[in-house]
């Protein structure tokens, strides 16, 4: 499967702003204090996230609640980009973006009760899902030497698109269901990171972040975690390998309620350029 990195406008603007801020600060400040070897002044990582997704969704329709159950879709490769910018000697910005896009066709089945009447729904359904996720953290780094801890606060942006087509037998009567759901939201995010330099060209890291959106039409929870290693065979160009996990549990409240859950876990590989 071919993958192409296509950043949404907001993500591209954030990266451009980070690069502009970094260039401006480097020109305006006459000297920097010595930075921990576990951190970089500016870095950009471009690569791919190889994940084993688990997906489930439920739709409340006039025919009852349609549930897909847990769907193991198989390994999927997604483009991913990260960037970091130190604004001051112990503070900086951290950015992360990836997109998940996949379709699935399978069976659905559910027993429900509407107004005291039992309703049995069985049939086939096609779900096409696209999910964009980006986060921007402002981080305060604590510690000196080869080990630092970063506490982050910022915002997460997510956009979910779900197309559902189903032909179902509802109490022995055939019903066709076609629906499209598109929504996005921004929510506050908290994060923490631990970075350690074995030497300036070999480093270890662990990062965790999470957000919870309350209220609004699109709400829910998102959690991310990653552990990995960075190796720089060339001073400013390196290879990053990590194992990460992301969990999404989102609900859209509307005339038709939609809930979907997505779990992504697996390795990522990046080419990292640092300045």
KOLFI-312759 format. One record per residue (C-alpha): residue number from 0; x, y, z. Coordinates in Angstrom, 3 decimals, always signed. Example, Ala and Ser with C-alpha at 12.3 -4.5 7.8 and 13.67 -1.06 7.14 Angstrom:
REM KOLFI-312759
<site 0, <+12.300, -4.500, +7.800>>
<site 1, <+13.670, -1.060, +7.140>>
//
This chain:
REM KOLFI-312759
<site 0, <+0.000, +0.000, +0.000>>
<site 1, <+1.357, +3.380, -0.978>>
<site 2, <+1.229, +6.141, +1.597>>
<site 3, <+1.529, +9.853, +0.962>>
<site 4, <+1.971, +12.470, +3.642>>
<site 5, <-0.748, +15.091, +3.224>>
<site 6, <-0.990, +17.562, +6.058>>
<site 7, <-4.246, +19.379, +6.776>>
<site 8, <-4.053, +23.144, +6.516>>
<site 9, <-3.951, +23.655, +10.289>>
<site 10, <-1.062, +21.197, +10.687>>
<site 11, <+0.935, +22.756, +7.844>>
<site 12, <+0.410, +26.203, +9.318>>
<site 13, <+1.605, +25.057, +12.746>>
<site 14, <+4.802, +23.582, +11.259>>
<site 15, <+5.440, +26.750, +9.260>>
<site 16, <+4.878, +28.865, +12.373>>
<site 17, <+7.250, +26.704, +14.429>>
<site 18, <+9.961, +26.996, +11.764>>
<site 19, <+9.469, +30.765, +11.513>>
<site 20, <+9.589, +31.200, +15.290>>
<site 21, <+12.761, +29.125, +15.491>>
<site 22, <+14.507, +31.127, +12.777>>
<site 23, <+13.446, +34.428, +14.333>>
<site 24, <+14.578, +33.433, +17.806>>
<site 25, <+17.928, +32.133, +16.592>>
<site 26, <+18.547, +35.424, +14.799>>
<site 27, <+17.380, +37.664, +17.658>>
<site 28, <+19.151, +35.963, +20.547>>
<site 29, <+22.931, +36.466, +20.650>>
<site 30, <+23.765, +33.288, +22.555>>
<site 31, <+22.150, +30.135, +23.923>>
<site 32, <+22.875, +28.421, +27.196>>
<site 33, <+24.145, +24.869, +26.906>>
<site 34, <+21.260, +22.502, +26.148>>
<site 35, <+20.892, +18.979, +27.533>>
<site 36, <+22.194, +16.388, +25.015>>
<site 37, <+18.771, +14.714, +25.338>>
<site 38, <+17.132, +17.671, +23.520>>
<site 39, <+17.505, +19.544, +20.230>>
<site 40, <+16.990, +23.215, +19.446>>
<site 41, <+14.919, +22.365, +16.368>>
<site 42, <+14.039, +18.961, +14.935>>
<site 43, <+11.662, +17.530, +12.342>>
<site 44, <+10.861, +13.808, +12.037>>
<site 45, <+9.064, +12.342, +9.009>>
<site 46, <+8.099, +8.698, +8.771>>
<site 47, <+5.369, +6.095, +9.074>>
<site 48, <+3.291, +4.492, +11.816>>
<site 49, <+2.803, +0.728, +11.261>>
<site 50, <-0.199, -0.116, +13.426>>
<site 51, <-2.498, -3.045, +14.126>>
<site 52, <-5.897, -1.291, +14.436>>
<site 53, <-8.985, -2.428, +16.306>>
<site 54, <-12.141, -0.551, +15.367>>
<site 55, <-15.746, -0.561, +16.554>>
<site 56, <-18.717, +1.682, +15.955>>
<site 57, <-22.380, +1.931, +16.873>>
<site 58, <-25.135, +3.969, +15.225>>
<site 59, <-28.481, +4.786, +16.777>>
<site 60, <-30.951, +4.766, +13.880>>
<site 61, <-34.701, +4.538, +13.415>>
<site 62, <-34.173, +0.796, +13.117>>
<site 63, <-32.394, +0.480, +16.432>>
<site 64, <-28.773, +0.539, +17.483>>
<site 65, <-26.431, -0.995, +14.895>>
<site 66, <-23.175, -2.285, +16.370>>
<site 67, <-20.180, -3.509, +14.420>>
<site 68, <-18.443, -5.175, +17.357>>
<site 69, <-14.637, -5.191, +17.582>>
<site 70, <-13.104, -5.383, +14.114>>
<site 71, <-9.470, -6.482, +13.740>>
<site 72, <-8.618, -4.917, +10.390>>
<site 73, <-5.015, -6.015, +9.934>>
<site 74, <-1.759, -4.067, +9.782>>
<site 75, <-1.957, -0.556, +8.338>>
<site 76, <+0.781, +1.956, +7.467>>
<site 77, <+0.047, +5.631, +8.119>>
<site 78, <+2.157, +8.736, +7.441>>
<site 79, <+3.321, +10.533, +10.568>>
<site 80, <+5.253, +13.726, +11.233>>
<site 81, <+6.698, +15.203, +14.426>>
<site 82, <+8.511, +18.438, +15.196>>
<site 83, <+10.118, +20.028, +18.256>>
<site 84, <+11.279, +23.575, +18.843>>
<site 85, <+13.024, +24.942, +21.921>>
<site 86, <+11.900, +28.531, +22.469>>
<site 87, <+13.939, +29.083, +25.612>>
<site 88, <+16.588, +26.995, +27.340>>
<site 89, <+13.999, +24.938, +29.239>>
<site 90, <+10.764, +25.519, +27.293>>
<site 91, <+9.597, +24.568, +23.851>>
<site 92, <+6.892, +23.320, +21.497>>
<site 93, <+6.184, +19.712, +20.520>>
<site 94, <+4.012, +18.781, +17.519>>
<site 95, <+2.668, +15.421, +16.297>>
<site 96, <+0.340, +14.515, +13.400>>
<site 97, <-0.951, +11.344, +11.759>>
<site 98, <-3.929, +10.233, +9.687>>
<site 99, <-5.789, +6.906, +9.735>>
<site 100, <-7.957, +5.935, +6.773>>
<site 101, <-9.571, +2.553, +6.167>>
<site 102, <-12.710, +0.855, +4.909>>
<site 103, <-14.397, -2.295, +6.203>>
<site 104, <-17.253, -4.492, +5.013>>
<site 105, <-18.791, -7.123, +7.259>>
<site 106, <-21.846, -8.304, +9.135>>
<site 107, <-23.835, -6.512, +11.827>>
<site 108, <-26.254, -7.932, +14.316>>
<site 109, <-28.121, -6.529, +17.285>>
<site 110, <-31.100, -7.126, +19.513>>
<site 111, <-32.721, -4.010, +20.959>>
<site 112, <-35.947, -2.730, +22.442>>
<site 113, <-37.746, +0.363, +21.178>>
<site 114, <-40.865, +1.561, +22.980>>
<site 115, <-41.322, -1.860, +24.504>>
<site 116, <-41.040, -3.670, +21.174>>
<site 117, <-38.257, -6.181, +20.566>>
<site 118, <-36.203, -5.388, +17.472>>
<site 119, <-33.750, -7.783, +15.821>>
<site 120, <-31.399, -6.369, +13.170>>
<site 121, <-29.028, -8.471, +11.055>>
<site 122, <-27.306, -7.695, +7.766>>
<site 123, <-24.210, -6.402, +6.000>>
<site 124, <-22.561, -3.030, +6.427>>
<site 125, <-19.713, -1.029, +4.939>>
<site 126, <-17.844, +1.467, +7.099>>
<site 127, <-15.386, +3.959, +5.600>>
<site 128, <-13.473, +5.839, +8.243>>
<site 129, <-10.955, +8.668, +8.107>>
<site 130, <-9.399, +10.130, +11.217>>
<site 131, <-6.963, +13.057, +11.451>>
<site 132, <-5.192, +13.742, +14.729>>
<site 133, <-2.758, +16.528, +15.583>>
<site 134, <-1.448, +17.831, +18.886>>
<site 135, <+0.642, +20.808, +19.908>>
<site 136, <+2.183, +20.958, +23.393>>
<site 137, <+4.045, +23.701, +25.187>>
<site 138, <+6.598, +21.855, +27.332>>
<site 139, <+8.607, +22.828, +30.390>>
<site 140, <+11.754, +20.709, +30.742>>
<site 141, <+13.240, +19.977, +34.160>>
<site 142, <+16.594, +18.461, +35.003>>
<site 143, <+20.137, +18.849, +33.798>>
<site 144, <+22.759, +16.669, +32.250>>
<site 145, <+21.734, +13.627, +30.232>>
<site 146, <+18.237, +13.135, +31.700>>
<site 147, <+15.329, +15.596, +31.510>>
<site 148, <+11.608, +15.431, +32.280>>
<site 149, <+9.107, +17.516, +30.326>>
<site 150, <+5.637, +18.563, +31.469>>
<site 151, <+3.339, +19.655, +28.657>>
<site 152, <+0.061, +21.503, +28.207>>
<site 153, <-1.534, +22.311, +24.902>>
<site 154, <-4.306, +21.373, +22.508>>
<site 155, <-5.318, +18.395, +20.404>>
<site 156, <-7.239, +18.649, +17.140>>
<site 157, <-9.174, +15.717, +15.730>>
<site 158, <-11.445, +15.274, +12.754>>
<site 159, <-13.510, +12.138, +12.203>>
<site 160, <-15.318, +11.144, +9.011>>
<site 161, <-17.497, +8.036, +9.002>>
<site 162, <-19.579, +6.743, +6.087>>
<site 163, <-21.941, +3.884, +6.861>>
<site 164, <-23.968, +1.875, +4.375>>
<site 165, <-26.028, -1.080, +5.528>>
<site 166, <-28.674, -3.418, +4.192>>
<site 167, <-30.353, -5.071, +7.116>>
<site 168, <-33.249, -7.317, +7.934>>
<site 169, <-35.280, -5.689, +10.704>>
<site 170, <-37.786, -8.166, +12.114>>
<site 171, <-37.964, -9.843, +8.678>>
<site 172, <-38.377, -6.525, +6.832>>
<site 173, <-35.515, -5.211, +4.674>>
<site 174, <-34.183, -1.723, +5.421>>
<site 175, <-31.452, +0.302, +3.729>>
<site 176, <-29.347, +2.698, +5.783>>
<site 177, <-26.981, +5.310, +4.327>>
<site 178, <-25.326, +7.879, +6.548>>
<site 179, <-22.286, +10.170, +6.621>>
<site 180, <-20.891, +11.780, +9.750>>
<site 181, <-18.176, +14.452, +9.724>>
<site 182, <-17.080, +16.433, +12.736>>
<site 183, <-13.986, +17.945, +14.307>>
<site 184, <-13.041, +19.507, +17.606>>
<site 185, <-10.203, +21.026, +19.604>>
<site 186, <-9.626, +19.992, +23.207>>
<site 187, <-7.074, +20.764, +25.957>>
<site 188, <-4.268, +18.248, +26.325>>
<site 189, <-1.737, +17.317, +29.015>>
<site 190, <+1.487, +15.390, +28.510>>
<site 191, <+4.705, +14.219, +30.125>>
<site 192, <+7.991, +13.087, +28.615>>
<site 193, <+11.225, +11.484, +29.837>>
<site 194, <+14.300, +11.842, +27.594>>
<site 195, <+17.747, +10.369, +28.282>>
<site 196, <+20.963, +10.672, +26.275>>
<site 197, <+23.335, +7.717, +26.493>>
<site 198, <+25.591, +9.955, +24.415>>
<site 199, <+24.803, +12.899, +22.082>>
<site 200, <+24.114, +10.501, +19.189>>
<site 201, <+22.172, +7.756, +21.008>>
<site 202, <+19.098, +8.662, +23.050>>
<site 203, <+16.069, +7.045, +24.674>>
<site 204, <+12.646, +8.595, +25.239>>
<site 205, <+9.160, +7.941, +26.610>>
<site 206, <+6.141, +10.207, +26.076>>
<site 207, <+2.538, +10.068, +27.308>>
<site 208, <-0.329, +12.469, +26.592>>
<site 209, <-4.083, +12.549, +26.936>>
<site 210, <-7.125, +14.721, +26.383>>
<site 211, <-10.759, +14.652, +27.401>>
<site 212, <-13.399, +16.710, +25.616>>
<site 213, <-16.580, +17.396, +27.552>>
<site 214, <-19.645, +19.001, +26.033>>
<site 215, <-20.209, +19.960, +22.436>>
<site 216, <-21.498, +17.822, +19.616>>
<site 217, <-18.298, +15.767, +19.350>>
<site 218, <-16.804, +14.652, +22.664>>
<site 219, <-14.738, +11.859, +24.139>>
<site 220, <-11.247, +10.810, +25.167>>
<site 221, <-7.910, +10.342, +23.393>>
<site 222, <-4.712, +8.856, +24.869>>
<site 223, <-1.251, +8.454, +23.323>>
<site 224, <+1.937, +6.785, +24.585>>
<site 225, <+5.297, +5.968, +22.978>>
<site 226, <+8.735, +4.631, +23.921>>
<site 227, <+11.678, +4.672, +21.550>>
<site 228, <+15.288, +5.224, +20.612>>
<site 229, <+17.085, +7.824, +18.472>>
<site 230, <+20.376, +7.140, +16.696>>
<site 231, <+22.368, +9.731, +14.723>>
<site 232, <+25.004, +8.123, +12.473>>
<site 233, <+25.430, +11.612, +10.979>>
<site 234, <+25.563, +14.600, +13.317>>
<site 235, <+22.319, +16.240, +12.124>>
<site 236, <+20.495, +13.298, +10.516>>
<site 237, <+19.262, +10.295, +12.435>>
<site 238, <+16.883, +7.355, +12.632>>
<site 239, <+14.072, +7.151, +15.201>>
<site 240, <+12.325, +3.896, +16.110>>
<site 241, <+9.483, +3.730, +18.605>>
<site 242, <+6.530, +1.647, +19.688>>
<site 243, <+3.397, +3.662, +20.274>>
<site 244, <-0.243, +3.223, +21.234>>
<site 245, <-3.219, +5.526, +20.627>>
<site 246, <-6.777, +5.036, +21.876>>
<site 247, <-9.784, +7.051, +20.698>>
<site 248, <-13.279, +6.854, +22.189>>
<site 249, <-15.492, +9.521, +20.615>>
<site 250, <-19.231, +10.167, +20.497>>
<site 251, <-21.154, +12.517, +18.225>>
<site 252, <-24.546, +13.578, +19.604>>
<site 253, <-27.004, +14.557, +16.896>>
<site 254, <-30.311, +13.445, +15.449>>
<site 255, <-28.502, +10.132, +15.011>>
<site 256, <-25.968, +9.331, +17.736>>
<site 257, <-22.668, +7.869, +16.626>>
<site 258, <-19.948, +6.310, +18.765>>
<site 259, <-16.694, +4.900, +17.507>>
<site 260, <-13.658, +3.488, +19.178>>
<site 261, <-10.256, +3.076, +17.576>>
<site 262, <-7.124, +1.497, +19.007>>
<site 263, <-3.820, +1.843, +17.169>>
<site 264, <-0.637, +0.204, +18.367>>
<site 265, <+2.587, -0.706, +16.679>>
<site 266, <+6.058, +0.513, +15.642>>
<site 267, <+6.971, +3.780, +13.938>>
<site 268, <+10.103, +4.687, +12.014>>
<site 269, <+11.285, +8.214, +11.196>>
<site 270, <+14.107, +10.072, +9.555>>
<site 271, <+14.961, +12.919, +11.913>>
<site 272, <+16.758, +16.139, +11.029>>
<site 273, <+18.028, +18.300, +13.904>>
<site 274, <+19.559, +21.758, +14.060>>
//
